[in-house]
Amino acid sequence: MTELTRRTVLAGAGAAAAATAFTPFATSTARAAAPSAGAQAPGFYRYTVGSYECTSINDGARSFPLPDTFVTNVPKAEALAAAQAAYMPNGMVTVPFNPQLINTGSKLVLIDSGNGIATFGPSKGAVGRTLQNLAAAGVDAKSIDIVLISHLHPDHTNGIRAADRSMAFPNAEIMVPAKDWEFWMSEENAAKAQSNEMMKNYFANVKNIYTGIESNVTRYDWGKEVAPGITSVAAPGHTPGHTAFVIASGSSSILIQSDVTNIPEFFLRNPDWHVAYDLDPEQAQATRHKFYDMASAEKALVVGFHFTFPSMGHVEKDGTKYRLVPIAWNPVI
Ligand SMILES: [Zn+2]
């Protein structure tokens, strides 16, 4: 009898082959080999908020060697240990990207647009999958009424342009936080950022994406109903205008956190860790605590752009830290 020990599990493939060899008539009953699919299935997931039908759209995920200063205020070894504890590829960090499509009944709203493919290149198909996953979900990009951007970082905003630089959502109104627009479009701020490689690239990217369409961009403020049932919530720190959203319909509501944290395995678990991309790390940390204290007290469903697909769960307070309890896949809506 085969015992389930560490040795037999790790030797699984060999053990299976050996077992086959001892099975009489194994070869005579063999079926034709099935071809490998060689590609991932489409990434979209439906859920409802009151009468609104929502769809989490996966733009992909990127794994890259953990940069020395990915977490700026703890030693790299500690950050690596967190990546390892989350079973990320060895020495790497994996960051997923998930825009949300909200069908309010009167408007089709896409919250954030993903990485796009114009500025990053195809990246082996790992990111920039929003358009193809929208199509897989049966949604025509031309039918989207509003693209609501949480902040002007490339992974959230570059998807407004298709590979040929045309508008990916040609009939949509593009809405951006007024405070982010003011910050990133300022020539003075851009000039000040030239000595910082990351910031320099961010400024250049905003220019690259938005030049020529400035007059078609609507700036929104915080605390406003920016689309039916969708309210903008101040969540500054990550960027000056970084915005979360409440989606409310009937007696139901959810929180779209945008980038209150980057990946939860690091920054929701350790809310006092600072990700390299937070422009004002102290303010981002304060926003994080405020947001998750509220979410955990209200037992609210939280959608995170950088949570693992389908990118939603509940947040529990765990001493001075937090824990994300991801939702289970719901086969019906
Ligand atoms: Zn982001």
Boltz pocket constraint, residues with backbone or C-beta under 6 A from the ligand:
constraints:
  - pocket:
      binder: B
      contacts: [[A, 153], [A, 155], [A, 156], [A, 259], [A, 305], [A, 306]]
      max_distance: 6.0
